[in-house]
Amino acid sequence: MNVIIVLNYNDFDNTFHYINRIRNYAKLDYILIVDNCSTDESFERLQKLKDDKVNVIRTDRNEGYASGNNFGVRYLEKNNIIPEYLIISN
């Protein structure tokens, strides 16, 4: 399984367009969007992207880039999503 974690912070437009560009890549099996506690409405608006391949989660607070990505990795582990390859993107 190939997984990509996409970190978002107050950047709905770019994240939305990026996900729509990559969601049909045959090599990607699962896309996890981690909203890093955006202060705008990014998290709520990104919910439109959810389906069997794309999930959207949110951190409780923004502690920076690495912390947001680690939050995503821990989510994968807790949900028994074990990627062969993991891509980190923002």
Buried (B, 14 or more C-beta within 10 A) or exposed (E): EBBBBBBBBBBBEEBBEBBEEBEEEEEBBBBBBBBBBBEEEBBEBBEEBEEEBBBBBBBEEBEEEEBBBBBBBEBBEEEEBEBEEBBBEB
